[in-house]
Amino acid sequence: MKEKIEALRAEITAAMAKTETGRALYELKVKFQTELKGIMSGMRDLAKEDRPTFGKIVNEFKTDIEEKFEARAAVVRQMEMEKKYASERIDITMPGKSYKAGALHPITLVKNELIDIFAGMGFKVFEGPEIETDYYNFTALNTPKDHPARDMQDTFYLAENLLLRTQTSAGQIRVMEQDAPPIKILSPGRVFRSDDDATHSPMFHQMEGLVVDKGITLCDLQGMLAEFAKKMFTDSTKVRLRPSYFPFTEPSVEVDLSCSECGGKGCRLCKGTGWIEVLGAGMVNRRVLENCNVDPDEYTGFAFGMGIERIAMLKYGINNIKTLFENDTRFLEQFED
């Protein structure tokens, strides 16, 4: 038995001297404890008078080895710490890495500027849900299921009565249902249509405006848009209204601004006309007011909706809407202050 103990002592001591990690030392200690347990189980084969002597030898052996384990553990911890420090060492003579400050996206810049402009005219911001019901997106806006105006918009349906909103105009209905006139709100947000080319995207941003009060006329709409055009573009920017059709406004107009590139003289950007279409607007249809329990004989209102990407493209001279969604830092860094 003494020979087994001495053999185990030599084996463990030699192996311990080679350990360089805490994990290896732990595994060696487990092995030692297992081997020692096997040796101690042999005590039952000894005579009773020999057991105390053997027990003393085993205890001294165990104490000696455990002390060596503790001493080696301290050495291994120091070795591991030195390796960690070596791997994390920083060469202070190397040039540092520079990180450029970020900048707001042009869509965000234009959105914030639009909100500032209209907030200065007394508008409050309302943000509706992006997943809408058919009622709020179409029916309440005077677009029943068999109405031909639905063909003007390719809609992403999620279920029979749920869809990704095609316009922020749905916010008009939610506000008029909740609040009594006078109403003056601005509703920005993402909208979705199955449309994709150089000037259209399946997902884009709109900003809807709604004013409902007594005595509101088309002149109020034109005056407000003229103020918007001057603040967003230049003091010389002119506004033109052309007759159009939207189911939720009557009369309806398309709104053109004088070309910011040529000042209205005619160029490639405005296709020689001197004007660029920027948004749709009109007086709120009587049926829409009635759907929201607003008396159309007492109150009138106007609504307008513009694409934020459209405004950004005109303001910054961007000729392809996809550029706004590519996240190309070479493009985005041009908008840093």
C-alpha positions as CSV (number, residue, x, y, z in Angstrom):
1,M,0.0,0.0,0.0
2,K,2.9,2.3,0.8
3,E,4.3,1.6,-2.7
4,K,1.0,2.6,-4.3
5,I,1.0,5.9,-2.3
6,E,4.5,6.7,-3.3
7,A,3.8,5.9,-6.9
8,L,0.7,8.1,-6.9
9,R,2.7,10.9,-5.1
10,A,5.4,10.8,-7.9
11,E,2.8,10.7,-10.7
12,I,0.7,13.6,-9.3
13,T,3.7,15.7,-8.5
14,A,5.2,15.3,-12.0
15,A,1.9,16.0,-13.7
16,M,1.3,19.0,-11.4
17,A,4.5,20.6,-12.5
18,K,3.4,20.5,-16.1
19,T,-0.1,22.1,-15.6
20,E,-0.4,25.6,-17.0
21,T,-4.2,26.3,-16.7
22,G,-6.6,26.2,-13.9
23,R,-8.8,23.7,-15.8
24,A,-5.9,21.2,-16.2
25,L,-5.1,21.6,-12.5
26,Y,-8.7,21.0,-11.5
27,E,-8.9,17.8,-13.7
28,L,-5.6,16.5,-12.1
29,K,-7.0,17.1,-8.6
30,V,-10.1,15.1,-9.5
31,K,-8.0,12.3,-10.7
32,F,-5.9,12.4,-7.5
33,Q,-9.0,12.3,-5.3
34,T,-10.3,9.3,-7.3
35,E,-7.0,7.4,-7.0
36,L,-6.8,8.2,-3.3
37,K,-10.3,7.0,-2.7
38,G,-9.3,3.7,-4.4
39,I,-6.3,3.3,-2.1
40,M,-8.3,4.1,1.0
41,S,-10.9,1.5,0.1
42,G,-8.1,-1.1,0.6
43,M,-7.9,-0.4,4.3
44,R,-10.6,-3.0,4.9
45,D,-8.2,-5.7,3.7
46,L,-5.6,-4.7,6.5
47,A,-5.5,-6.1,10.0
48,K,-7.2,-4.0,12.6
49,E,-3.9,-3.2,14.4
50,D,-2.3,-1.9,11.1
51,R,-5.2,0.4,10.1
52,P,-4.3,3.4,12.4
53,T,-0.8,3.4,11.1
54,F,-2.0,3.3,7.5
55,G,-4.6,6.0,8.1
56,K,-1.9,8.3,9.5
57,I,0.2,7.7,6.4
58,V,-2.7,8.4,4.1
59,N,-3.7,11.6,5.9
60,E,-0.1,13.0,5.8
61,F,0.0,12.1,2.1
62,K,-3.3,13.8,1.4
63,T,-2.3,16.9,3.3
64,D,1.0,17.1,1.5
65,I,-0.5,16.8,-2.0
66,E,-3.3,19.3,-1.2
67,E,-0.7,21.9,-0.1
68,K,1.2,21.3,-3.3
69,F,-2.1,21.8,-5.3
70,E,-2.7,25.1,-3.5
71,A,0.9,26.3,-4.2
72,R,0.6,25.2,-7.9
73,A,-2.8,26.9,-8.2
74,A,-1.2,30.2,-7.1
75,V,1.5,29.8,-9.8
76,V,-1.1,28.8,-12.5
77,R,-3.3,31.9,-11.7
78,Q,-0.3,34.1,-12.1
79,M,0.6,32.5,-15.4
80,E,-2.9,32.9,-16.7
81,M,-3.0,36.5,-15.6
82,E,0.2,37.2,-17.4
83,K,-1.1,35.6,-20.6
84,K,-4.3,37.6,-20.4
85,Y,-2.3,40.9,-19.9
86,A,-0.1,40.0,-22.8
87,S,-3.1,39.3,-25.1
88,E,-4.8,42.6,-24.1
89,R,-1.7,44.7,-24.2
90,I,-2.2,47.9,-26.2
91,D,0.6,49.4,-28.2
92,I,0.3,53.1,-27.3
93,T,2.7,54.0,-30.1
94,M,0.2,52.8,-32.8
95,P,-2.1,55.5,-34.3
96,G,-5.6,55.5,-32.8
97,K,-8.8,54.7,-34.7
98,S,-11.0,57.7,-35.5
99,Y,-14.8,57.4,-35.4
100,K,-16.9,59.7,-37.5
101,A,-19.9,61.3,-35.8
102,G,-23.3,60.2,-37.3
103,A,-25.8,62.4,-38.9
104,L,-29.6,62.4,-39.3
105,H,-31.0,60.7,-42.4
106,P,-32.4,63.1,-45.0
107,I,-35.9,61.7,-44.5
108,T,-35.6,62.4,-40.8
109,L,-34.3,65.9,-41.6
110,V,-37.2,66.7,-43.9
111,K,-39.7,65.1,-41.5
112,N,-38.5,67.2,-38.6
113,E,-38.4,70.4,-40.7
114,L,-42.0,69.7,-41.9
115,I,-43.2,69.3,-38.3
116,D,-41.4,72.5,-37.3
117,I,-43.1,74.4,-40.1
118,F,-46.6,73.2,-39.4
119,A,-46.2,73.3,-35.7
120,G,-45.5,77.0,-36.1
121,M,-48.9,77.2,-37.7
122,G,-50.6,75.6,-34.8
123,F,-50.7,71.9,-35.9
124,K,-50.4,69.1,-33.4
125,V,-48.8,65.7,-34.3
126,F,-50.9,62.5,-34.3
127,E,-49.4,59.1,-35.2
128,G,-51.8,56.4,-36.1
129,P,-51.2,52.6,-36.4
130,E,-49.4,51.2,-39.5
131,I,-51.7,48.1,-39.5
132,E,-55.2,49.5,-40.3
133,T,-58.6,48.1,-40.8
134,D,-60.3,48.4,-44.2
135,Y,-62.8,50.7,-42.6
136,Y,-60.3,53.4,-41.5
137,N,-58.1,53.1,-44.6
138,F,-60.9,53.1,-47.2
139,T,-64.6,52.9,-46.2
140,A,-64.7,55.8,-43.7
141,L,-62.7,57.9,-46.3
142,N,-65.6,57.5,-48.8
143,T,-64.0,54.6,-50.6
144,P,-66.5,51.7,-50.3
145,K,-65.5,48.2,-51.5
146,D,-66.8,48.6,-55.0
147,H,-65.4,52.1,-55.4
148,P,-63.0,52.5,-58.5
149,A,-60.6,54.6,-56.4
150,R,-59.4,51.4,-54.7
151,D,-57.8,50.5,-58.0
152,M,-55.6,53.5,-57.7
153,Q,-53.7,51.9,-54.8
154,D,-52.2,48.4,-54.7
155,T,-52.7,47.3,-51.1
156,F,-50.9,44.8,-49.0
157,Y,-53.7,42.8,-47.2
158,L,-52.8,40.9,-44.0
159,A,-56.3,39.5,-43.6
160,E,-59.8,40.1,-45.1
161,N,-60.2,43.2,-43.0
162,L,-56.6,44.1,-42.0
163,L,-54.0,45.8,-44.2
164,L,-50.8,47.8,-44.2
165,R,-52.1,51.3,-44.4
166,T,-51.7,52.9,-47.9
167,Q,-52.1,56.4,-46.6
168,T,-51.9,58.4,-43.3
169,S,-55.3,59.8,-44.2
170,A,-56.7,57.0,-41.9
171,G,-55.5,59.2,-39.0
172,Q,-58.1,61.8,-40.1
173,I,-60.9,59.5,-39.2
174,R,-59.4,58.4,-35.8
175,V,-58.9,62.1,-34.8
176,M,-62.4,63.3,-35.9
177,E,-64.0,60.3,-34.1
178,Q,-62.2,61.2,-30.8
179,D,-62.0,65.0,-30.9
180,A,-64.7,67.6,-31.6
181,P,-63.7,70.6,-33.9
182,P,-61.7,72.7,-34.1
183,I,-59.1,70.2,-35.3
184,K,-55.7,71.0,-36.6
185,I,-53.4,67.9,-36.8
186,L,-50.4,66.6,-38.7
187,S,-50.0,62.9,-39.1
188,P,-46.6,61.6,-40.3
189,G,-45.7,58.0,-40.7
190,R,-44.8,55.0,-43.0
191,V,-47.2,53.8,-45.6
192,F,-47.1,50.8,-47.9
193,R,-48.1,50.2,-51.5
194,S,-47.2,47.6,-54.1
195,D,-45.3,50.1,-56.3
196,D,-41.6,50.1,-57.2
197,D,-39.6,52.3,-59.6
198,A,-37.2,55.2,-59.6
199,T,-39.7,57.6,-58.0
200,H,-41.8,55.1,-56.0
201,S,-41.1,52.6,-53.2
202,P,-43.2,49.8,-51.6
203,M,-42.6,51.5,-48.3
204,F,-42.4,55.2,-48.0
205,H,-43.3,58.1,-45.6
206,Q,-46.3,60.4,-45.8
207,M,-47.4,63.4,-43.9
208,E,-51.1,64.1,-43.7
209,G,-52.6,67.4,-42.5
210,L,-56.2,68.1,-41.5
211,V,-58.0,71.3,-40.4
212,V,-61.6,71.3,-39.5
213,D,-63.4,74.4,-38.1
214,K,-66.2,76.8,-39.0
215,G,-65.7,78.8,-42.1
216,I,-62.6,76.9,-43.5
217,T,-62.3,77.5,-47.3
218,L,-60.0,76.5,-50.1
219,C,-58.3,79.9,-49.8
220,D,-57.1,78.9,-46.3
221,L,-55.6,75.8,-47.8
222,Q,-53.8,77.7,-50.5
223,G,-52.5,80.3,-48.1
224,M,-51.2,77.6,-45.7
225,L,-49.4,75.8,-48.6
226,A,-47.9,79.0,-49.8
227,E,-46.4,79.6,-46.4
228,F,-45.1,76.0,-46.3
229,A,-43.5,76.3,-49.7
230,K,-41.6,79.5,-48.8
231,K,-40.3,78.0,-45.5
232,M,-39.4,74.6,-47.0
233,F,-37.8,75.9,-50.2
234,T,-37.3,79.6,-51.0
235,D,-39.2,82.9,-50.5
236,S,-39.8,83.0,-54.3
237,T,-41.4,79.6,-54.5
238,K,-45.0,79.8,-55.9
239,V,-47.9,77.5,-55.4
240,R,-50.4,76.3,-58.1
241,L,-53.6,74.3,-57.6
242,R,-54.9,72.1,-60.3
243,P,-58.3,70.3,-60.2
244,S,-58.0,66.6,-59.4
245,Y,-60.0,63.7,-57.8
246,F,-59.7,62.0,-54.4
247,P,-62.7,60.2,-52.8
248,F,-62.2,61.8,-49.4
249,T,-62.0,65.5,-50.6
250,E,-64.3,67.6,-52.8
251,P,-63.2,69.7,-54.5
252,S,-59.8,68.0,-54.8
253,V,-56.6,69.6,-56.1
254,E,-53.1,68.6,-57.1
255,V,-50.5,71.1,-55.7
256,D,-47.6,72.2,-57.8
257,L,-44.6,74.3,-56.8
258,S,-42.5,76.4,-59.1
259,C,-39.4,74.5,-60.0
260,S,-36.6,75.2,-57.5
261,E,-34.0,74.3,-60.1
262,C,-34.9,76.8,-62.8
263,G,-37.2,79.2,-60.8
264,G,-40.1,78.4,-63.1
265,K,-38.4,79.0,-66.4
266,G,-38.4,75.4,-67.5
267,C,-35.7,72.8,-67.2
268,R,-35.0,69.1,-67.4
269,L,-36.1,68.6,-63.8
270,C,-39.6,70.1,-64.3
271,K,-39.7,68.8,-67.9
272,G,-39.9,72.3,-69.3
273,T,-43.1,73.2,-67.5
274,G,-41.6,75.3,-64.7
275,W,-43.8,73.4,-62.2
276,I,-43.3,70.3,-60.1
277,E,-46.2,68.3,-58.5
278,V,-45.6,67.8,-54.8
279,L,-48.8,66.8,-53.0
280,G,-52.6,66.2,-53.2
281,A,-55.1,68.2,-51.2
282,G,-58.7,69.4,-51.1
283,M,-61.7,70.2,-48.9
284,V,-62.9,67.3,-46.7
285,N,-65.8,65.5,-48.4
286,R,-69.1,66.0,-46.6
287,R,-69.5,62.2,-46.4
288,V,-66.2,61.9,-44.5
289,L,-67.4,64.5,-42.0
290,E,-70.7,62.7,-41.6
291,N,-68.9,59.3,-41.1
292,C,-67.2,60.9,-38.1
293,N,-70.4,62.6,-36.7
294,V,-69.2,66.1,-37.7
295,D,-72.0,68.3,-39.0
296,P,-70.9,69.3,-42.6
297,D,-73.4,72.2,-42.5
298,E,-71.7,73.7,-39.5
299,Y,-68.0,72.7,-40.1
300,T,-65.8,72.5,-43.1
301,G,-62.2,71.5,-43.4
302,F,-59.3,70.8,-45.7
303,A,-56.8,68.0,-45.9
304,F,-53.5,67.5,-47.6
305,G,-51.0,64.7,-48.0
306,M,-47.4,64.7,-49.1
307,G,-44.7,62.1,-49.6
308,I,-41.7,63.0,-47.4
309,E,-39.3,61.2,-49.8
310,R,-40.7,63.4,-52.6
311,I,-40.0,66.6,-50.7
312,A,-36.5,65.3,-49.7
313,M,-35.7,64.5,-53.4
314,L,-36.7,67.9,-54.5
315,K,-35.0,69.7,-51.6
316,Y,-31.7,67.9,-52.0
317,G,-31.7,67.1,-55.7
318,I,-32.0,63.3,-55.4
319,N,-33.0,61.7,-58.6
320,N,-33.7,58.1,-57.4
321,I,-35.8,57.3,-54.4
322,K,-33.9,54.0,-53.8
323,T,-30.8,56.1,-52.8
324,L,-32.7,57.0,-49.7
325,F,-32.9,53.4,-48.5
326,E,-29.5,52.0,-49.5
327,N,-27.7,53.2,-46.3
328,D,-24.6,54.1,-48.4
329,T,-22.4,56.2,-46.0
330,R,-20.9,58.1,-49.0
331,F,-24.4,59.4,-49.6
332,L,-25.5,59.9,-46.0
333,E,-22.4,61.8,-44.9
334,Q,-23.3,64.6,-47.3
335,F,-26.1,65.6,-44.9
336,E,-23.8,66.1,-41.9
337,D,-24.0,69.6,-40.4
